[in-house]
Amino acid sequence: MEKKERNKWLLLLADPVIFFYSCSWLMVLVIAGTLAQRELGLYMAQQKYFASWFFFTGPVPLPGGRITMAIIFINLVVYLLIKSSFKKTPGIFIAHIGALLLLLGGFLTAYFSSEGTMVIQEGDSSQYVSDYHSRELVLINPSQEEDEVTSFSMGWLSAGETLKHETFQGEIKILETYTNCDVVQRTDSDPSFKGFGQRFQARELPDDKSHERNMFGLVMAVSGFGDSIDGKYLLVEYMNEPTFLGAAQCVIRKERTYLPFEIELLDFEKKLHPGTNMPKSYKSVVNLLEDGQSRRVVIQMNEPLRHHGYTFFQSSFIEGRGPDSTVLSAVKNYGRQFPYISSIIMCIGLLIHLIQLVPGLMKRNEEKEG
């Protein structure tokens, strides 16, 4: 009885109707997500409709992109195991394998890939990528040889969290967080705050449609560092006034990923359209520094640098009174090759299936002609 019940569930999971309706729902999500970009912006629309398991339309929960893709993956796997036969229909079997690889690549991209920026001034080098969306709280303790850096990632920066680490004696409690804010001057000083927070306060703003432009801020309570240090502090991205907890400087910045190599900017070149200030093209001439060796590389539009799984695109530039700076977009996509491989496999499978159908079609034509 149990075996029959199990087989019943497996047959239900392998039903092609599930695949049909799941793909139809994906098309609805694509349309809804595309229309929502005008109001929410690209990043927030992606998070709501495609990177979520569920999302709400009013009080009604609806399946998001991730659970829909998971259902399709399970449906294809079960169908492949109990209904599809390599001996009878090898083309269909191979095409299913290609589709599963495509979904697997999407999973790797969603959970393990990252993207950010690397800003380098002419004559300088950089060894880290700053994330577009995640922030970190960092305590930097200066040293004669190397600074001691203690960082807390975005997951710890929510109201109510208490931060402790062996590198400092006290504790930090997060009281308030702002995903986007600006700073306004207080009409009266607040003695419960120390430093910057005595004269300024954070005003919460709606998230910017260009999510990377949001300015993150938080209010924290510090204790156990000493009477002269303990108290409340306001920290905001890009603030000019440093906050010190003893010898350690405390800052909020975009989360950094350090690389096993450095990129040194030798020269930045920009060409303008004749008679205008509009950039026609720009490129960066860099040295790739690794293990004591250097390699000269040119990064420009449609010619990225690929190294150690990272792809560096020429994104923008910064001009000022000093030397120019290049802005490189850095992407690490673990599933980058999967669409190419899976597409080839699916094409091979469909081609085999069509070839397998040719004799039957020819026989039917002969019967009709006869």
Phi, psi and omega in degrees: 000317180296321180296318178297320180295319179295317178298324178297316179292321179296318178296324178294317180293332181272001184297125178300340178298324178298317179298317182298310183289327178294316177295323177297319179293325176299320178296323176297318179297320179298316179294314181296317180294322179294316179292327183287344182299330181295322182270317187265336189092163186298310186295312183293325176295319176298316181295321184288313189262328188250326183264013182248157173276318176221153171220161185251134168247097191069227178272000187265120175280136179233150181292133177272186184296323186291316181289329177295316178294325178295320178296317178298318180298313180296318179300316181292320180297312181294319178299319180296324185281324189245344184242321183278141182235127180292326182290319184278313183229074182298326181296315179295321179299313181294320179298322177296320178299317178298319179295320179295321177295323178297316178293323178296320177297322177296322177296314180298319179295317184293322189259335188239350181277160180215157177212147181191200183231154172232118180253124183228130176273148179305129181092347179255172177226162179221148181234013182221157176246132178266126182294146179294322195242329184271146177243167176216148174263126189234135171249119183249113180258110186293146179218160181293324182267294180224138177294141175269118185245125175244122184235147175239122185285176187303326182298337179270348188265061175230152185302133179100343180285143176246127185254126176225150177200152183293344182279349175221155191275331184266204177219155181238126178248127179279121182264315181218150174227151179228119177288337174207133182203168166231172185249129178236151182283139177286145175286324176231142179292147180252109184291345179286343178263159173238149176070227185303323184290344177292328186252343184226156175223156180270137176246121184291139179236156173297151178300136178289145178299323171274094194302328182291348178275351180299143178252111185279144177212162178205159171246130182229152176250126183252133178217153178086004179265348185123152184301325183285346183250322185303140179153194180259145181224146172253126177237133179224146176303146173065013179291138184279335183270116183289150176247125181245133170251089189072232180277344186272132174274135183247122183220157169253132180211168175296140185297134185255141172243118183273140187256157177278015179209167179240153173239122179254129180271113178275316184203142174243128182240136180228134176243138181253154171295138184306129176078008181226172173258013181277128180294131175269317177198155174210150183213158179241129173261117188232161168253127175268112186256123181203130177053041177076005179242156180231148178225126181280130184223145174251125177249122180211178182305131179067008176226077182282169173258127177245125182202132178053039178083352178265147173239123182252118180254146172286112188257309185200194179204163179232125178248147177197200179288329181272199179297151177292155175236142175262148176242114180254133171274128182245124182234131171241110186239106182291339181258020187298323184276344186298317179301321180292313182296313183294323179297318179297316181296316179296320178296319178297316180298315179294323178295316178299318181296318179294319177298322180294332181277342185302312180303319179295320179294320179295321180295320180296318179297321179295320179295320179292320180291327179285000000 
